[in-house]
């Protein structure tokens, strides 16, 4: 079913509000930005803002929720096919890259410029899906009991953020998915034995 003009206009208005807010967050913390600041630059009324978002924080959470949805889908697919720990981690790298490259480099820059602690939140699916999958593999004896899974998963995501940030600095001039695969191989080389079935 084709979207109506009214629906398309509504979607465009929400996207404009979101983009303005994310642009402001590249310079200011979310606490320094008022709803009025966002509305003025987006050329919308205060009521329009609250039609789409209850608070400024909702805009930030929306971005992270979209990222998390990608990892939840990956976890479902991996569980269904029961892939190896190594393959799952590789797909985790690829999933991160694909989320950031689905729009523009500028969008990725906005994501990384958000002055938010959500990147460090271990309760987000970007962490929990990987942690739970590896814990299950460890319980089955398919990876070493010596692997500190939580610490390992933090390292994985720190590595990912570093590669993605470098891609932003290079204005997206290289293939982020391919680069993430390369870095995943390099990173995982040091854990290859631990990611094998326990002896």
Residue, then its C-alpha position, 0 to 999 in steps of 0.5 A: x500500500x502506497x503511503x499517503x502524502x500526509x504520512x510522508x509529510x509526517x515522516x519527513x517532519x519527524x526525520x527533520x526534528x531528529x536530524x536537527x537534534x543530532x546535529x546539535x548534539x555534535x556540539x552540545x550535550x543533551x542537557x545544554x539543548x532545549x526543546x525550543x532550540x531543536x524546534x527553532x532550527x527544525x522550523x516546527x512548533x513545540x507541540x509538533x515536537x511533543x507529538x513525535x517525542x516525549x523528551x529529548x532523550x527519546x531521540x537518542x534512545x531511538x537511534x540506539x534502539x534501531x541499532x539494538x534491533x539489528x543485533x536482536x535479529x542477528x541473535x535469532x538467526x544465529x540461534x536457529x542455525x547454531x553457528x560457531x562462536x567464531x562465526x557469530x562474532x564475525x557476524x557481530x562485526x558485520x552487523x555493526x558495520x551494516x547498521x552504520x552504512x545503511x544511511x550516510x557517513x554523516x549519520x554515523x558521525x552523529x551517532x558517535x558524537x552523541x554525548x551519551x553513556x549508552x555505548x557503555x551500557x552492558x544491558x543493551x542488546x549490542x552486548x547482551x546478545x553476544x554475551x548470552x550466545x557465548x555463554x551458551x557455547x561455553x556451557x556446552x563446552x564448545x569454547x574454553x571455560x577460561x574465556x572471560x566472556x563479559x570482558x571479551x565482549x567489551x573488547x569486541x565492541x571497543x574494537x568495533x567503535x574504533x574501526x567505525x570511528x576511523x571510517x568516519x574520520x576517512x569520510x567513508x572512503x573505504x568499505x566498512x563491512x570489509x574492513x570490519x571483517x579484516x579487523x575481526x580476523x586480526x582481533x580473533x587471532x589472539x583468541x582462536x584457541x579459546x574459541x575452540x571446543x574445550x579439550 
